[in-house]
Amino acid sequence: MSGGPTVPEDTFRAEGHCCAITLPGIRDGDTAVEFAADQAVKAYLADAWGIGEVQAEPPAEQADARSAPVAINPPK
């Protein structure tokens, strides 16, 4: 270990579930934490996990799939 300041273990306790977590020790801390990633990190995340990739617009035939469903046999 370095001789620098120590961070309480509870700072990195995660709360949440599979699609989102919160780190209360960081969120509620007195010191702001700046998160940044250089181009190498961004390239790794995009390549390995698809994070940060720009998604193209869907083709026109797929755009209609988001509209409301049409009844096959509408009531009379």
Secondary structure, DSSP 8 states (H G I E B T S, - for coil): --SS----GGGG--EEETTEEE-HHHHT-SS-------HHHHHHHHHHH-TT-------HHHHGGGS----SS---
